[in-house]
Amino acid sequence: MKYARPLPTYMVQRYQGWKATTFSENRSWYKRLAEEGQRPRAFIISCCDSRVHVTSIFGADQGEFFIHRNIANLVPPFTDDGDHHGTSAAVEYAVTALKVAHIVVLGHSNCGGVQGCYDMCSGQAPELEEKSSFVGRWMDILRPGYERVLEIPEAERKRALEKESILISLENLMSFPFVQDAVEKGDLTLHGLWTDIGEGDLHQYDPETKSFVQV
């Protein structure tokens, strides 16, 4: 592949530093991970946003979480059309192969993908309406959430839409037969979380109050 190039220097230096310290000091642990395979306790679906550092938020060790990241932490509804479905494949593998006990959908403040959905649905981003826009077609998943937030004051809509991305993903997870089956058997629990990047706060969805409450 003629377009591939060597890593930038700063990445090489950081890798070499990790290999000489963290890896070297925990060599037996990494060997065990490699030989015994992964047994993650939870599957985390989070946004691609580089500011969302999942393992740091929860103080997770390597091998503890199975993590999938995409634009706006969205899960599409179940479909078996035989096409390519990266997020759905991750959900299937986590539930049926790894048999995780928890699925966490983690949204966040100032999400660019959610902002794009808001702009698209309000007519401010016609480029996202184009059939050729991968981002636009992905954010179509969140359109029902946009319709819901129109009922609240405009100043609160974008943050509310960020939380709708979590709720819609949880709803869509339950459209997967194997997820629904595992939940109903008590083998799997679903969780909705939203984090405020600037404040470091974490909020979880409470089905009894139908709201997000601070952890």
Disulfide bonds with the S-S distance in Angstrom:
none
